[in-house]
Amino acid sequence: MEYSFTVILDPEDKTLDDLEGVYEKANDSLLYVQNGIVALDFDREAKSLEEAVASAIQDLESLGFKAQRIERSCPNDVEPGYWDELMKKLRALPDAVEAPGEDPEPFV
């Protein structure tokens, strides 16, 4: 099944020049920058949403990027608090996503 979601990258993590290689690992994503926020929209094939998000984050981490947060294209199809719980699970994995220091402003 294909899952659509957005990964917001840590803005202090890399420069825009560092983003060149992102499509080698994440060729199912669309990279964009808006108001200084770097994001990738994914349409990823996987057995579950958790697997899709985890594999996208692993691909980005292998390139030296860190996910700040995950957003879903269709957020109404999951329970409230789902994304927070998913990020907690992903942070518990080896080479986990680091928790941001403060909650960022909502991405529009």
JOWOCOR-V372663 format. One line per field, one symbol per residue. ss: DSSP state (A for helix, B for strand, O for the rest). phi: phi as a letter, one per 30 degrees, with the letter a starting at -180 (. if undefined). psi: psi as a letter, one per 20 degrees, with the letter a starting at -180 (. if undefined). Layout:
# JOWOCOR-V372663
ss->???
phi->???
psi->???
This chain:
# JOWOCOR-V372663
ss->OBBBBBBBBOOOOOOAAAAAAAAAAOOOBBBBBBOOBBBBBBBBBOOOAAAAAAAAAAAAAAOOOOBBBBBBOOAAAOOOOAAAAAAAAAAOOOOOOOOOOOOOOOOO
phi->.cccabccdddcdbcddddeddddcbdcbbcabbhiccbbdcbcdadbdeddddddddddddcjcbddacbcdbddcbdeiedddddddddddehddddddbdddedc
psi->qppprpppqphjgrrhhiigjhihhljkropqppkippqppqnpprhrgghggghggggghijjqppgrpqphmiijqqpighghghgghhiqqlrpqpqgqprqqp.
